[in-house]
Amino acid sequence: MKIALPAKSKEMDSELYESYGRAPYYLLYNSVTNESEFLDNSAVLSQGASGIRASQVIADNGVKVLITPRCGENAQKTLEKAEILIYKSVPGSLEHNINEFLSDNLSLLDKFNSRMYKD
């Protein structure tokens, strides 16, 4: 299963980026093969709808789970249409959050932002 996380940098010990749609990078982790890759977020420079654009890229890469600190309503709708589950991250690194997910210690994100955030 492919898992995506918004990342501050291209390192497994990186912290998660606070704003899903504006993250500079996304970590894609395959829980079957234990392989990971980082994608540059081309939507980060968008004037608007960065979360929707990022969600389309995530979906196009076969992701089934997103782990993030927060997510906007429009991005959530796009992810939901792609049948991607959204989990609430915990403080710590990308690797820590993956391990917490695989240990079934994360809960589904249940609050979505209704307005855009600018970094």
N, C-alpha and C positions, 0 to 999 in steps of 0.2 A: 504494500500500500504506500502511495506517495503522500508525504506530509509536507506542508509549506509553513514557513515562519518568516515574518518580516525581520530583517537583520540590519544592524548598524554597520557591520563590516563583514568581510568575507572570511570569517574565522569561526570555528565551532564554539569557541569560548566567548564569542560576541554576545552582548545583551540583545534582546529583542528591541526593535524600533517601536516607539510608542504609537505611531500613527500608521496603520496598515497600508493605506493607499499611497502614502508619501515616503515609505521606506526606501532607502537607496538600493537595497538588495533583498532578494528572497532566497532563503535556503530551501532547496527541495531535497528531501530525505526519503529514500526508499527503504522501508522497514523490512522488506524481504531480502534485499541484496546488501543492506547496510551501506549503500553508496549515497553520496551527497554531492550536490552541485549548487553553485550560486548563480542566480540570474540578476542582471542589472535591471532595475525598474525604469523602463523608458517612460512610464506614466508620471514619474515624479515631477517632470517639468510641465505637465499639463496645467492649464489655467483652471480647469474644473473636471469633475468626474474621474479623478485619478483612481479612486477605489473601484469604480466600475471597470476601467481599463485594466487595472492590475488583476481584478478578479477574472477577467476574460483570459489573460495570460496564464494565470494559475490553472484555470479549467482546461485550457488548451494543452497544458503539460501533464494532464492525467492525475492531478491532485485529488485526493478524496477527503483530506483533513487539513484544516487551517488552524494553527495555534497562534493567537494574537492577543495583545493587551486590550485592544478595542477595534471596533469596526463600524463603519457608517451603514445606515439603513439601505441606501442604494446598492452598495457593495454586497450587503447581506442578501438582498433579493437576487442579485446576479449569481452569487455563490449557491444559494438555495436552488435556483433553476438548474445549476450544474450538479446538484446533489452532493455538494461539498459540506461536510459538517464543520462547524466553527467552535473551537474550544478556547476557553479563557486561559491565557498564560499565567504563570506564576513568576515571581522575581527569580532571576538567575539567567544563566546562559542559554543559548540555543540548544546545546547538548543536554543540559539539565531538563529543559522543557520537553524534549523528545523522550528522555528517560521517564519523566513523570507521566507523559501520555501513555507510553508503552506499559507502564505499571498500573494504568487505569486510575491515576490520581488527579486528573484534570476534569473539570466540569464543562458542560456546554456553555458557551457565552449566551447570556439571556438579555443583555441590554445593548442596544445599538444606538449610535449617535444619529441625531436627526439633522445636524448641521455640519457644515464643512469645518475642518480645523486646518489652520495654516501654521507651518513650522517657522 
